Each structure stands twice: as structure tokens, then as C-alpha cells.
Amino acid sequence: MAFEHYVNSGGQRLRMGYTTGTCAALAAQGAALYYITGIKPDRVSLYTPKGLEVNIEPDVILKEQDSCVCAVHKDAGDDKDVTQGLLIYARVTSNNKGVITIKGGDGVGIVTKPGLDQPVGEAAINSTPRRMITEEVQKVCDDNEYVKGLDVEIFVPGGVEAARKTFNSHLGIEGGISILGTSGIVEPMSMKAFSDSVCLEIRQKAAEGYKHLILTPGNYGMSFLKDKGYDASGVPVVTISNFVGDALDEAIVQGFESVLLIGHIGKMVKLAGGIMNTHSSYADCRTELFVTYAAIEGANPDICKKLLECATTDACLDILIENGLKDKVMEHIIKASQGHLDRRTHGEVRTGVIMFSNVHGYLGESDSVKDILAE
């Protein structure tokens, strides 16, 4: 039976799916049930962090010499990607230590660069899936008074081949796919529908009489706004995802006087290259921009090489801080970003940009920000 939850996007009714992380947790639950009780479960089920239940039949359930294995196929609904249909396996074995451990097996990538969700050398099984796996296996142990502890291995036949079609190797994940998901659910949405929804919200704010606007890409930006108290300023905040250019164009059409763009360096650094859709499928020159401005400030080839090898912008910042270059490089990035914002808007709306990092906090702002905030 398909996962029957839907979302409307661009006039279409699209079926939602569930993440590789949800699949791994379901598979781990099934393997643990079979291992501890000796009874094959007909179904496995859990509530995702988003609150939706996934209740399905396992695709594979079998007993090995000293372990049990269960597999669940990835169902992304109408948001198909390279992991669609892959079987996500969990193998469960007793460890006699009274704890639950998680490791990656064949087809699950290994982290090779710092700055990702997991440390270098660990399997690319992100924090939320690890928590979900642990919780589901622990429930099985508690319900059956099993106290010896279990080792859980997640593996994905075909994961190596699928990973070649992703950005994993560029990010610093080698040898397989990542086990991902923060909500546990995949919500399909077309790019055009998403952009249209952003522009619609901007039009609504204009219709309500607002003349100033704050734009932020997503959850990181909203958290930063709340921490700084900007969300209580009385100025509307619109979440724009990757659609910087579309949002600015709509703000001009709707007659806004000023627009303040606040975002995480991971997306916002791309503005310094004039990139107005920050999705990685359009462009990803983050490390190259850091290298450019670091070199201008005297960084030697060794520093530049290290920057190019970084998987994340926070890792780049770590290197810049170690070499006393962060403030100067950020000045360049902010200035270049503001220049591209001015060119996009042709002076028809005043713009400013603030950048931050979840690790390093506030990173800088353009010269126009103080006046915009005062307004």
C-alpha cells in the first residue's frame, strides 16, 4: 500500500514520500523485532519527526547465522531522485554491551571532509536518522525486556552506483549514498511552484501596506532573525528558499522601498559570484569565491588548496580564522554581494545583506544595513 499523503504544488496534487532515514529506522525496527522475538513482523511502522505515520510491509525479512536483516524500499512519492526504489537494509546483532550502536555498511558513504553532519571517518548517516534508528530499536528492546544491546548496520545494495549521480563526492562523502532526512518525509514541489509561492507571499505583504521587507532562505535564517530580535521589528519576513533573484524582482514590481536579505553563508556566499538562484544544481562556486578573496589578501597556494578541498563554508571559515584572513575575506564577499544585489535591482529598491554562520555567528553586513534597520 502506497504512502497516501499529498501536497498541492503548482495546481497539482502530489504524493509525499519518506526519506532514506525513515527507511533505515523502519528496517532497523523490523530486524530488531525478528532478532529478539523470533517472529517475522508483517508490518513495520513509526511516526516521523513531521508527525506522519509510515506503516508498511518490509520488503525483505530474513535470519542469518547470528543476526537478522530487514529491508525497506525508498518511496519518494512524486519527488523522484536517484535513491527512489533502493532497498535500505538494516542488520541487527547482539553486542552484549547494553547499548545500541549504528554503523554504515556497503553502499553507505563515508565522510572524508570536515564540516558535515558527521565527523570525518564516520558513515554518512545523519543525526536525525541516527536518532530515529536508536529510538525504534530501543522501543523494541524495552517492549521485550531485552537488555544485552544491539549493533545496527545500515547498508544499501546499489548505493555506490546511485551516489555517482549525486553531489556526494564533491561534498566529501565517498563510497555510497547518505542516509538523510530531518522531517522523515519527502514533500514534492516543483521549482516554478515554489518560486510562485514566494512571489505570492511578497505580493500579499505589499497588499497589506508594507514598504520594507526582510528576506531569508529558510530555517537557519529564521533562527538567526529570532535570536537577534529582527522578527519582532514589525517588518514582514518572507522565506525565499533559493529564489533570491525572483524575490528581488517581485519586491521591485510591488513597490517596496527597502529589502534586507539575511542568510547563512552557505547560500549567501554565492551572491558574491552574482548567482541569484542558490540551488546547487544551478551553480556551486562557494570555495572558489573564498579562494579568490583569500588570494587577494595574500593567502599562499597551500591555504588556497585547503580552501578548495573544504566540503562546507564553515570549514572554509575555520581555515580563514586560523590564518587571520576571515574579516578581510568577508569584507570582500559582502561588498561583492551588495554590488550584485544593486545590479539586479537597478537602484529601484534599497537592498542590504547580512551573513552569518551557525558555527561562527555573525559574519558581516553591507554598508546600507544600518540605515535600512533604522527605517
Contacts in CASP RR format, 6 or more apart in sequence:
PFRMAT RR
TARGET T0000
AUTHOR 0000-0000-0000
METHOD contacts of the structure
MODEL  1
MAFEHYVNSGGQRLRMGYTTGTCAALAAQGAALYYITGIKPDRVSLYTPK
GLEVNIEPDVILKEQDSCVCAVHKDAGDDKDVTQGLLIYARVTSNNKGVI
TIKGGDGVGIVTKPGLDQPVGEAAINSTPRRMITEEVQKVCDDNEYVKGL
DVEIFVPGGVEAARKTFNSHLGIEGGISILGTSGIVEPMSMKAFSDSVCL
EIRQKAAEGYKHLILTPGNYGMSFLKDKGYDASGVPVVTISNFVGDALDE
AIVQGFESVLLIGHIGKMVKLAGGIMNTHSSYADCRTELFVTYAAIEGAN
PDICKKLLECATTDACLDILIENGLKDKVMEHIIKASQGHLDRRTHGEVR
TGVIMFSNVHGYLGESDSVKDILAE
1 56 0 8 1.000
2 15 0 8 1.000
2 75 0 8 1.000
2 77 0 8 1.000
3 15 0 8 1.000
3 16 0 8 1.000
3 17 0 8 1.000
3 18 0 8 1.000
3 54 0 8 1.000
3 56 0 8 1.000
3 75 0 8 1.000
3 77 0 8 1.000
4 15 0 8 1.000
5 15 0 8 1.000
5 16 0 8 1.000
5 17 0 8 1.000
5 52 0 8 1.000
5 185 0 8 1.000
6 13 0 8 1.000
6 14 0 8 1.000
6 15 0 8 1.000
6 16 0 8 1.000
7 13 0 8 1.000
7 14 0 8 1.000
7 16 0 8 1.000
7 187 0 8 1.000
7 188 0 8 1.000
7 189 0 8 1.000
8 14 0 8 1.000
9 188 0 8 1.000
9 189 0 8 1.000
9 190 0 8 1.000
9 193 0 8 1.000
9 194 0 8 1.000
10 190 0 8 1.000
10 192 0 8 1.000
10 193 0 8 1.000
10 196 0 8 1.000
11 193 0 8 1.000
12 190 0 8 1.000
12 193 0 8 1.000
14 77 0 8 1.000
14 78 0 8 1.000
14 79 0 8 1.000
14 188 0 8 1.000
14 189 0 8 1.000
15 77 0 8 1.000
15 78 0 8 1.000
15 188 0 8 1.000
16 52 0 8 1.000
16 77 0 8 1.000
16 78 0 8 1.000
16 79 0 8 1.000
16 185 0 8 1.000
16 186 0 8 1.000
16 187 0 8 1.000
16 188 0 8 1.000
17 75 0 8 1.000
17 76 0 8 1.000
17 77 0 8 1.000
17 79 0 8 1.000
17 185 0 8 1.000
17 186 0 8 1.000
17 187 0 8 1.000
17 188 0 8 1.000
18 48 0 8 1.000
18 54 0 8 1.000
18 74 0 8 1.000
18 75 0 8 1.000
18 76 0 8 1.000
18 184 0 8 1.000
18 185 0 8 1.000
18 186 0 8 1.000
19 74 0 8 1.000
19 129 0 8 1.000
19 180 0 8 1.000
19 181 0 8 1.000
19 183 0 8 1.000
19 184 0 8 1.000
19 185 0 8 1.000
19 186 0 8 1.000
20 74 0 8 1.000
20 83 0 8 1.000
20 86 0 8 1.000
20 88 0 8 1.000
20 129 0 8 1.000
20 156 0 8 1.000
20 177 0 8 1.000
20 178 0 8 1.000
20 179 0 8 1.000
20 180 0 8 1.000
20 181 0 8 1.000
21 88 0 8 1.000
21 125 0 8 1.000
21 126 0 8 1.000
21 128 0 8 1.000
21 129 0 8 1.000
21 132 0 8 1.000
21 133 0 8 1.000
21 179 0 8 1.000
21 180 0 8 1.000
21 181 0 8 1.000
21 184 0 8 1.000
22 46 0 8 1.000
22 48 0 8 1.000
22 54 0 8 1.000
22 129 0 8 1.000
22 132 0 8 1.000
22 181 0 8 1.000
22 184 0 8 1.000
22 185 0 8 1.000
23 72 0 8 1.000
23 73 0 8 1.000
23 74 0 8 1.000
23 88 0 8 1.000
24 72 0 8 1.000
24 88 0 8 1.000
24 90 0 8 1.000
24 125 0 8 1.000
24 129 0 8 1.000
24 132 0 8 1.000
24 133 0 8 1.000
24 154 0 8 1.000
24 179 0 8 1.000
25 46 0 8 1.000
25 129 0 8 1.000
25 132 0 8 1.000
25 133 0 8 1.000
25 135 0 8 1.000
25 136 0 8 1.000
26 44 0 8 1.000
26 45 0 8 1.000
26 46 0 8 1.000
26 54 0 8 1.000
26 56 0 8 1.000
26 58 0 8 1.000
26 70 0 8 1.000
26 72 0 8 1.000
26 136 0 8 1.000
27 44 0 8 1.000
27 58 0 8 1.000
27 70 0 8 1.000
27 71 0 8 1.000
27 72 0 8 1.000
27 88 0 8 1.000
27 89 0 8 1.000
27 90 0 8 1.000
27 154 0 8 1.000
28 70 0 8 1.000
28 90 0 8 1.000
28 92 0 8 1.000
28 133 0 8 1.000
28 136 0 8 1.000
28 137 0 8 1.000
28 152 0 8 1.000
28 154 0 8 1.000
29 41 0 8 1.000
29 44 0 8 1.000
29 46 0 8 1.000
29 70 0 8 1.000
29 136 0 8 1.000
29 137 0 8 1.000
29 139 0 8 1.000
29 140 0 8 1.000
30 41 0 8 1.000
30 44 0 8 1.000
30 58 0 8 1.000
30 61 0 8 1.000
30 68 0 8 1.000
30 70 0 8 1.000
30 90 0 8 1.000
30 140 0 8 1.000
31 61 0 8 1.000
31 67 0 8 1.000
31 68 0 8 1.000
31 69 0 8 1.000
31 70 0 8 1.000
31 90 0 8 1.000
31 91 0 8 1.000
31 92 0 8 1.000
31 152 0 8 1.000
32 68 0 8 1.000
32 92 0 8 1.000
32 136 0 8 1.000
32 137 0 8 1.000
32 140 0 8 1.000
32 141 0 8 1.000
32 150 0 8 1.000
32 152 0 8 1.000
33 39 0 8 1.000
33 41 0 8 1.000
33 44 0 8 1.000
33 140 0 8 1.000
34 40 0 8 1.000
34 41 0 8 1.000
34 61 0 8 1.000
34 63 0 8 1.000
34 68 0 8 1.000
34 70 0 8 1.000
34 92 0 8 1.000
35 63 0 8 1.000
35 67 0 8 1.000
35 68 0 8 1.000
35 92 0 8 1.000
35 93 0 8 1.000
35 94 0 8 1.000
35 150 0 8 1.000
36 140 0 8 1.000
36 141 0 8 1.000
36 144 0 8 1.000
36 146 0 8 1.000
37 144 0 8 1.000
38 63 0 8 1.000
40 61 0 8 1.000
41 58 0 8 1.000
41 61 0 8 1.000
41 70 0 8 1.000
42 57 0 8 1.000
43 55 0 8 1.000
43 56 0 8 1.000
43 57 0 8 1.000
43 58 0 8 1.000
44 55 0 8 1.000
44 56 0 8 1.000
44 57 0 8 1.000
44 58 0 8 1.000
44 70 0 8 1.000
44 72 0 8 1.000
45 53 0 8 1.000
45 54 0 8 1.000
45 55 0 8 1.000
45 56 0 8 1.000
46 53 0 8 1.000
46 54 0 8 1.000
46 132 0 8 1.000
46 136 0 8 1.000
47 53 0 8 1.000
48 54 0 8 1.000
48 132 0 8 1.000
48 183 0 8 1.000
48 184 0 8 1.000
48 185 0 8 1.000
49 128 0 8 1.000
49 132 0 8 1.000
49 182 0 8 1.000
49 183 0 8 1.000
49 184 0 8 1.000
50 183 0 8 1.000
50 184 0 8 1.000
50 185 0 8 1.000
52 185 0 8 1.000
56 72 0 8 1.000
58 70 0 8 1.000
58 71 0 8 1.000
58 72 0 8 1.000
59 71 0 8 1.000
59 72 0 8 1.000
59 73 0 8 1.000
59 87 0 8 1.000
60 69 0 8 1.000
60 70 0 8 1.000
60 71 0 8 1.000
60 87 0 8 1.000
60 89 0 8 1.000
61 68 0 8 1.000
61 69 0 8 1.000
61 70 0 8 1.000
61 71 0 8 1.000
62 68 0 8 1.000
62 69 0 8 1.000
63 69 0 8 1.000
64 91 0 8 1.000
66 93 0 8 1.000
66 94 0 8 1.000
67 91 0 8 1.000
67 92 0 8 1.000
67 93 0 8 1.000
68 91 0 8 1.000
68 92 0 8 1.000
69 89 0 8 1.000
69 90 0 8 1.000
69 91 0 8 1.000
69 92 0 8 1.000
70 89 0 8 1.000
70 90 0 8 1.000
70 92 0 8 1.000
71 87 0 8 1.000
71 88 0 8 1.000
71 89 0 8 1.000
71 90 0 8 1.000
72 87 0 8 1.000
72 88 0 8 1.000
73 85 0 8 1.000
73 86 0 8 1.000
73 87 0 8 1.000
73 88 0 8 1.000
74 83 0 8 1.000
74 84 0 8 1.000
74 85 0 8 1.000
74 86 0 8 1.000
74 87 0 8 1.000
74 88 0 8 1.000
75 84 0 8 1.000
75 85 0 8 1.000
76 83 0 8 1.000
76 84 0 8 1.000
76 186 0 8 1.000
76 188 0 8 1.000
77 84 0 8 1.000
77 186 0 8 1.000
77 188 0 8 1.000
78 188 0 8 1.000
79 186 0 8 1.000
79 187 0 8 1.000
79 188 0 8 1.000
79 189 0 8 1.000
82 162 0 8 1.000
82 163 0 8 1.000
82 165 0 8 1.000
82 166 0 8 1.000
82 177 0 8 1.000
83 162 0 8 1.000
83 177 0 8 1.000
86 156 0 8 1.000
86 157 0 8 1.000
86 158 0 8 1.000
86 159 0 8 1.000
86 162 0 8 1.000
86 177 0 8 1.000
87 156 0 8 1.000
87 157 0 8 1.000
88 154 0 8 1.000
88 156 0 8 1.000
88 179 0 8 1.000
89 154 0 8 1.000
89 155 0 8 1.000
89 156 0 8 1.000
89 157 0 8 1.000
90 133 0 8 1.000
90 152 0 8 1.000
90 153 0 8 1.000
90 154 0 8 1.000
91 152 0 8 1.000
91 153 0 8 1.000
91 155 0 8 1.000
92 137 0 8 1.000
92 150 0 8 1.000
92 151 0 8 1.000
92 152 0 8 1.000
92 153 0 8 1.000
93 150 0 8 1.000
93 151 0 8 1.000
93 153 0 8 1.000
94 148 0 8 1.000
94 149 0 8 1.000
94 150 0 8 1.000
94 151 0 8 1.000
95 101 0 8 1.000
95 148 0 8 1.000
95 149 0 8 1.000
95 150 0 8 1.000
95 151 0 8 1.000
96 148 0 8 1.000
96 149 0 8 1.000
97 148 0 8 1.000
97 149 0 8 1.000
98 147 0 8 1.000
98 148 0 8 1.000
98 149 0 8 1.000
99 149 0 8 1.000
100 133 0 8 1.000
100 134 0 8 1.000
100 137 0 8 1.000
100 138 0 8 1.000
100 141 0 8 1.000
100 149 0 8 1.000
100 150 0 8 1.000
100 151 0 8 1.000
100 152 0 8 1.000
101 150 0 8 1.000
101 151 0 8 1.000
101 152 0 8 1.000
102 123 0 8 1.000
102 125 0 8 1.000
102 130 0 8 1.000
102 133 0 8 1.000
102 134 0 8 1.000
102 152 0 8 1.000
102 153 0 8 1.000
102 154 0 8 1.000
103 123 0 8 1.000
103 151 0 8 1.000
103 152 0 8 1.000
103 153 0 8 1.000
103 154 0 8 1.000
104 123 0 8 1.000
104 125 0 8 1.000
104 153 0 8 1.000
104 154 0 8 1.000
104 155 0 8 1.000
105 123 0 8 1.000
105 153 0 8 1.000
105 154 0 8 1.000
105 155 0 8 1.000
106 155 0 8 1.000
106 156 0 8 1.000
106 157 0 8 1.000
106 159 0 8 1.000
106 160 0 8 1.000
107 155 0 8 1.000
107 156 0 8 1.000
107 157 0 8 1.000
107 158 0 8 1.000
107 159 0 8 1.000
107 160 0 8 1.000
107 163 0 8 1.000
107 175 0 8 1.000
107 176 0 8 1.000
107 177 0 8 1.000
108 123 0 8 1.000
108 124 0 8 1.000
108 125 0 8 1.000
108 154 0 8 1.000
108 155 0 8 1.000
108 156 0 8 1.000
108 159 0 8 1.000
108 175 0 8 1.000
108 176 0 8 1.000
108 177 0 8 1.000
108 178 0 8 1.000
108 179 0 8 1.000
109 123 0 8 1.000
109 124 0 8 1.000
109 163 0 8 1.000
109 168 0 8 1.000
109 173 0 8 1.000
109 174 0 8 1.000
109 175 0 8 1.000
109 176 0 8 1.000
109 177 0 8 1.000
109 178 0 8 1.000
110 121 0 8 1.000
110 122 0 8 1.000
110 123 0 8 1.000
110 124 0 8 1.000
110 173 0 8 1.000
110 174 0 8 1.000
110 175 0 8 1.000
110 176 0 8 1.000
111 118 0 8 1.000
111 119 0 8 1.000
111 120 0 8 1.000
111 121 0 8 1.000
111 122 0 8 1.000
111 123 0 8 1.000
111 124 0 8 1.000
111 172 0 8 1.000
111 173 0 8 1.000
112 120 0 8 1.000
112 121 0 8 1.000
112 172 0 8 1.000
112 173 0 8 1.000
112 174 0 8 1.000
113 120 0 8 1.000
113 171 0 8 1.000
113 172 0 8 1.000
113 309 0 8 1.000
113 310 0 8 1.000
113 311 0 8 1.000
113 312 0 8 1.000
113 315 0 8 1.000
114 120 0 8 1.000
114 310 0 8 1.000
114 311 0 8 1.000
114 312 0 8 1.000
114 315 0 8 1.000
114 318 0 8 1.000
115 310 0 8 1.000
115 311 0 8 1.000
115 312 0 8 1.000
115 314 0 8 1.000
115 315 0 8 1.000
116 124 0 8 1.000
116 171 0 8 1.000
116 172 0 8 1.000
116 173 0 8 1.000
116 311 0 8 1.000
116 312 0 8 1.000
117 124 0 8 1.000
117 126 0 8 1.000
117 127 0 8 1.000
118 124 0 8 1.000
118 125 0 8 1.000
118 126 0 8 1.000
118 127 0 8 1.000
123 154 0 8 1.000
123 179 0 8 1.000
124 168 0 8 1.000
124 173 0 8 1.000
124 176 0 8 1.000
124 177 0 8 1.000
124 178 0 8 1.000
124 179 0 8 1.000
125 133 0 8 1.000
125 154 0 8 1.000
125 178 0 8 1.000
125 179 0 8 1.000
126 178 0 8 1.000
126 179 0 8 1.000
126 180 0 8 1.000
126 181 0 8 1.000
126 182 0 8 1.000
128 181 0 8 1.000
128 182 0 8 1.000
128 184 0 8 1.000
129 179 0 8 1.000
129 180 0 8 1.000
129 181 0 8 1.000
132 184 0 8 1.000
133 152 0 8 1.000
133 154 0 8 1.000
137 150 0 8 1.000
137 152 0 8 1.000
140 146 0 8 1.000
141 147 0 8 1.000
141 149 0 8 1.000
141 150 0 8 1.000
154 179 0 8 1.000
156 162 0 8 1.000
156 176 0 8 1.000
156 177 0 8 1.000
159 176 0 8 1.000
159 177 0 8 1.000
160 175 0 8 1.000
160 176 0 8 1.000
162 176 0 8 1.000
162 177 0 8 1.000
163 169 0 8 1.000
163 173 0 8 1.000
163 175 0 8 1.000
163 176 0 8 1.000
163 177 0 8 1.000
166 177 0 8 1.000
166 178 0 8 1.000
167 280 0 8 1.000
167 284 0 8 1.000
168 174 0 8 1.000
168 175 0 8 1.000
168 176 0 8 1.000
168 177 0 8 1.000
168 178 0 8 1.000
170 284 0 8 1.000
171 311 0 8 1.000
171 312 0 8 1.000
172 311 0 8 1.000
191 279 0 8 1.000
194 241 0 8 1.000
194 243 0 8 1.000
195 243 0 8 1.000
195 246 0 8 1.000
198 238 0 8 1.000
198 239 0 8 1.000
198 240 0 8 1.000
198 241 0 8 1.000
198 243 0 8 1.000
198 246 0 8 1.000
198 247 0 8 1.000
198 250 0 8 1.000
199 246 0 8 1.000
199 247 0 8 1.000
199 250 0 8 1.000
201 238 0 8 1.000
202 213 0 8 1.000
202 238 0 8 1.000
202 247 0 8 1.000
202 250 0 8 1.000
202 251 0 8 1.000
202 254 0 8 1.000
202 256 0 8 1.000
203 250 0 8 1.000
203 254 0 8 1.000
205 213 0 8 1.000
205 236 0 8 1.000
205 238 0 8 1.000
205 254 0 8 1.000
206 254 0 8 1.000
206 255 0 8 1.000
206 256 0 8 1.000
208 236 0 8 1.000
210 235 0 8 1.000
210 236 0 8 1.000
210 256 0 8 1.000
211 255 0 8 1.000
211 256 0 8 1.000
211 257 0 8 1.000
211 258 0 8 1.000
212 235 0 8 1.000
212 256 0 8 1.000
212 257 0 8 1.000
212 258 0 8 1.000
212 259 0 8 1.000
212 260 0 8 1.000
212 372 0 8 1.000
212 375 0 8 1.000
213 235 0 8 1.000
213 236 0 8 1.000
213 238 0 8 1.000
213 251 0 8 1.000
213 256 0 8 1.000
213 258 0 8 1.000
213 259 0 8 1.000
213 260 0 8 1.000
214 225 0 8 1.000
214 230 0 8 1.000
214 233 0 8 1.000
214 235 0 8 1.000
214 236 0 8 1.000
214 237 0 8 1.000
214 238 0 8 1.000
214 259 0 8 1.000
214 260 0 8 1.000
214 261 0 8 1.000
214 262 0 8 1.000
215 237 0 8 1.000
215 238 0 8 1.000
215 240 0 8 1.000
215 244 0 8 1.000
215 247 0 8 1.000
215 248 0 8 1.000
215 251 0 8 1.000
215 259 0 8 1.000
215 260 0 8 1.000
215 261 0 8 1.000
215 262 0 8 1.000
216 222 0 8 1.000
216 224 0 8 1.000
216 225 0 8 1.000
216 237 0 8 1.000
216 238 0 8 1.000
216 239 0 8 1.000
216 240 0 8 1.000
216 261 0 8 1.000
216 262 0 8 1.000
216 263 0 8 1.000
217 239 0 8 1.000
217 240 0 8 1.000
217 241 0 8 1.000
217 242 0 8 1.000
217 244 0 8 1.000
217 263 0 8 1.000
217 264 0 8 1.000
217 267 0 8 1.000
217 268 0 8 1.000
217 278 0 8 1.000
218 239 0 8 1.000
218 240 0 8 1.000
218 241 0 8 1.000
220 263 0 8 1.000
220 264 0 8 1.000
220 358 0 8 1.000
221 262 0 8 1.000
221 263 0 8 1.000
221 264 0 8 1.000
221 356 0 8 1.000
222 231 0 8 1.000
222 237 0 8 1.000
222 239 0 8 1.000
224 262 0 8 1.000
224 263 0 8 1.000
224 264 0 8 1.000
224 356 0 8 1.000
225 231 0 8 1.000
225 237 0 8 1.000
225 262 0 8 1.000
230 237 0 8 1.000
230 262 0 8 1.000
231 237 0 8 1.000
233 373 0 8 1.000
235 260 0 8 1.000
238 247 0 8 1.000
240 246 0 8 1.000
240 247 0 8 1.000
242 267 0 8 1.000
242 277 0 8 1.000
242 278 0 8 1.000
242 279 0 8 1.000
242 282 0 8 1.000
243 277 0 8 1.000
244 261 0 8 1.000
244 271 0 8 1.000
244 276 0 8 1.000
244 277 0 8 1.000
244 278 0 8 1.000
245 276 0 8 1.000
245 277 0 8 1.000
245 344 0 8 1.000
246 276 0 8 1.000
246 277 0 8 1.000
247 259 0 8 1.000
248 259 0 8 1.000
248 276 0 8 1.000
248 341 0 8 1.000
248 344 0 8 1.000
248 345 0 8 1.000
248 349 0 8 1.000
248 351 0 8 1.000
249 344 0 8 1.000
251 259 0 8 1.000
251 345 0 8 1.000
251 349 0 8 1.000
252 345 0 8 1.000
252 346 0 8 1.000
252 348 0 8 1.000
252 349 0 8 1.000
255 349 0 8 1.000
256 349 0 8 1.000
257 349 0 8 1.000
257 350 0 8 1.000
257 375 0 8 1.000
258 349 0 8 1.000
258 350 0 8 1.000
258 351 0 8 1.000
258 352 0 8 1.000
258 372 0 8 1.000
258 375 0 8 1.000
259 345 0 8 1.000
259 349 0 8 1.000
259 350 0 8 1.000
259 351 0 8 1.000
259 352 0 8 1.000
260 351 0 8 1.000
260 352 0 8 1.000
260 353 0 8 1.000
260 354 0 8 1.000
260 369 0 8 1.000
260 372 0 8 1.000
260 373 0 8 1.000
261 268 0 8 1.000
261 271 0 8 1.000
261 341 0 8 1.000
261 351 0 8 1.000
261 352 0 8 1.000
261 353 0 8 1.000
261 354 0 8 1.000
262 353 0 8 1.000
262 354 0 8 1.000
262 355 0 8 1.000
262 356 0 8 1.000
263 353 0 8 1.000
263 354 0 8 1.000
263 355 0 8 1.000
263 356 0 8 1.000
264 313 0 8 1.000
264 355 0 8 1.000
264 356 0 8 1.000
264 357 0 8 1.000
264 358 0 8 1.000
265 313 0 8 1.000
265 314 0 8 1.000
265 317 0 8 1.000
265 355 0 8 1.000
265 356 0 8 1.000
265 357 0 8 1.000
265 363 0 8 1.000
266 286 0 8 1.000
266 312 0 8 1.000
266 313 0 8 1.000
266 357 0 8 1.000
267 278 0 8 1.000
268 278 0 8 1.000
268 337 0 8 1.000
268 353 0 8 1.000
268 355 0 8 1.000
269 286 0 8 1.000
269 289 0 8 1.000
269 290 0 8 1.000
269 313 0 8 1.000
269 333 0 8 1.000
269 337 0 8 1.000
269 355 0 8 1.000
270 278 0 8 1.000
270 283 0 8 1.000
270 284 0 8 1.000
270 285 0 8 1.000
270 286 0 8 1.000
270 289 0 8 1.000
271 278 0 8 1.000
271 336 0 8 1.000
271 337 0 8 1.000
271 340 0 8 1.000
271 341 0 8 1.000
271 353 0 8 1.000
272 289 0 8 1.000
272 293 0 8 1.000
272 332 0 8 1.000
272 333 0 8 1.000
272 334 0 8 1.000
272 336 0 8 1.000
272 337 0 8 1.000
272 340 0 8 1.000
273 285 0 8 1.000
273 289 0 8 1.000
273 336 0 8 1.000
273 337 0 8 1.000
273 340 0 8 1.000
274 336 0 8 1.000
274 337 0 8 1.000
274 340 0 8 1.000
275 282 0 8 1.000
275 283 0 8 1.000
275 285 0 8 1.000
276 340 0 8 1.000
276 344 0 8 1.000
277 283 0 8 1.000
286 313 0 8 1.000
286 316 0 8 1.000
287 307 0 8 1.000
287 308 0 8 1.000
287 309 0 8 1.000
287 310 0 8 1.000
287 316 0 8 1.000
288 308 0 8 1.000
289 333 0 8 1.000
289 336 0 8 1.000
290 307 0 8 1.000
290 310 0 8 1.000
290 313 0 8 1.000
290 316 0 8 1.000
290 320 0 8 1.000
290 329 0 8 1.000
290 333 0 8 1.000
291 299 0 8 1.000
291 304 0 8 1.000
291 307 0 8 1.000
291 308 0 8 1.000
293 328 0 8 1.000
293 329 0 8 1.000
293 332 0 8 1.000
293 333 0 8 1.000
294 303 0 8 1.000
294 304 0 8 1.000
294 307 0 8 1.000
294 320 0 8 1.000
294 325 0 8 1.000
294 329 0 8 1.000
295 304 0 8 1.000
296 332 0 8 1.000
297 325 0 8 1.000
297 328 0 8 1.000
297 329 0 8 1.000
297 332 0 8 1.000
298 325 0 8 1.000
299 307 0 8 1.000
299 323 0 8 1.000
299 325 0 8 1.000
303 319 0 8 1.000
303 323 0 8 1.000
303 325 0 8 1.000
306 319 0 8 1.000
307 316 0 8 1.000
307 319 0 8 1.000
307 320 0 8 1.000
310 316 0 8 1.000
310 319 0 8 1.000
313 357 0 8 1.000
314 357 0 8 1.000
314 358 0 8 1.000
314 359 0 8 1.000
314 360 0 8 1.000
317 326 0 8 1.000
317 357 0 8 1.000
317 359 0 8 1.000
317 360 0 8 1.000
317 363 0 8 1.000
320 326 0 8 1.000
320 329 0 8 1.000
321 360 0 8 1.000
326 360 0 8 1.000
326 363 0 8 1.000
330 355 0 8 1.000
330 363 0 8 1.000
330 364 0 8 1.000
333 355 0 8 1.000
334 353 0 8 1.000
334 355 0 8 1.000
334 364 0 8 1.000
334 365 0 8 1.000
334 366 0 8 1.000
335 366 0 8 1.000
337 353 0 8 1.000
337 355 0 8 1.000
337 366 0 8 1.000
338 351 0 8 1.000
338 352 0 8 1.000
338 353 0 8 1.000
338 366 0 8 1.000
338 367 0 8 1.000
338 368 0 8 1.000
341 351 0 8 1.000
341 352 0 8 1.000
341 353 0 8 1.000
342 351 0 8 1.000
345 351 0 8 1.000
350 368 0 8 1.000
350 371 0 8 1.000
350 372 0 8 1.000
351 366 0 8 1.000
351 368 0 8 1.000
352 365 0 8 1.000
352 366 0 8 1.000
352 368 0 8 1.000
352 369 0 8 1.000
352 372 0 8 1.000
353 365 0 8 1.000
353 366 0 8 1.000
353 369 0 8 1.000
354 362 0 8 1.000
354 364 0 8 1.000
354 365 0 8 1.000
354 366 0 8 1.000
354 369 0 8 1.000
355 363 0 8 1.000
355 364 0 8 1.000
355 365 0 8 1.000
356 362 0 8 1.000
356 363 0 8 1.000
356 364 0 8 1.000
357 363 0 8 1.000
END
